[in-house]
């Protein structure tokens, strides 16, 4: 089985969970016998021995700003020293054009593309090579826009791709229903394959010299630390989290909230924390990765993901692996695959307050959630997702070819 995989990012050059999910799935597919060629829209060193990684664009590309909700700027360093700038739509169009100019061995079997940024490029390859296309939906524009319409151009690209695909993979039942609702795609065309996590790839590494030293000191004084890591954007439901935190702090003043990430809602959240009288106990960081991200998880007593619409959500699973139990919204895909987390509706601030207070007052609840959650997460792996994807590939190919 030979697969051309089109993706927007891979670790360590990723800005979120999309790259992590692509990497985990591809590693499992390769372990199960797939031969993968992963095509990225940028040039960067990658250490990967289980698949071929290829850059579509003969330039070095750097994100200049992360303005949230799909609208970033990119700086191109061209061969010969020229520099130019493109918005995200320009970068997506350049990727599509570059894909069409690449040469692939025509004996590959499947084109598999991840999210709207690669959809048009996938359809271009289908037009050239007449191979089946699988589109993998990790999020929709209505998710990223927090349940509202979002950008009309992104909607148009998503609609074109989803209507033209031979098969669609949704990362959760929640996402499958949104694809049906937003675009009227036939239910039979969409398969659900949940994301997963590789327990062996995570280990705690708390560094006393980083910015969390002050939080460690406060924990020793009896403070309970609540954590969120991700984009600071409307999709993530963080205004409700701040309101719940402020109310819970009235019951227990020894609460801290750590918001690790960047995004267009940062200033709004800082102002809201001040308006609620909670800013003294709310810590903001910029985007974190590597050891600092691991420290973010490790330092918490409860990780909270109150997303308005979260197609999956890997961060709660990562948090549990680093010793911190989680609360997730019912409007998330991860809520479908793990039982030992606290679950709330994103809008139910009263229940969030109650759960936060319970965690801070009852250490046995915290330890039980963590122990049982860790048992669940350690039993997870990407092999189940790989088996499902292979099954989908097989539906699009002659049986004799699917087993090669």
Secondary structure, 3 states (H helix, E strand, C coil): CEEEEECCCCCCCCCCHHHHHHHHHHHHHHHCCCEEEEEECCCCCCCCCCCEEEECCCCEEEEEEECCCCCEEEEEECCCCCEEEEEHHHHHHHHHHHHHHCCCCCCCCEEEEECHHHHHHHHHHHHHHCCEEEEEECCCHHHHCCCCCCCHHHHHHHHHHHHHCCEEEECCHHHHHHHHHHHCCCHHHEEECCCCCCHHHCCCCCCCCCCCHHHHHHHHCCCEEEEEECCCCHHHCHHHHHHHHHHHHHHCCCEEEEEECCCCCHHHHHHHHHHCCCHHHEEEECCCCHHHHHHHHHCCCEEEECCCCECCCCHHHHHHHCCCCEEEECCECHHHCCCCCEEECCCCHHHHHHHHHHHHHCHHHHHHHHHHHHHHHHCCCCHHHHHHHHHHHHHCCCHHHHCC
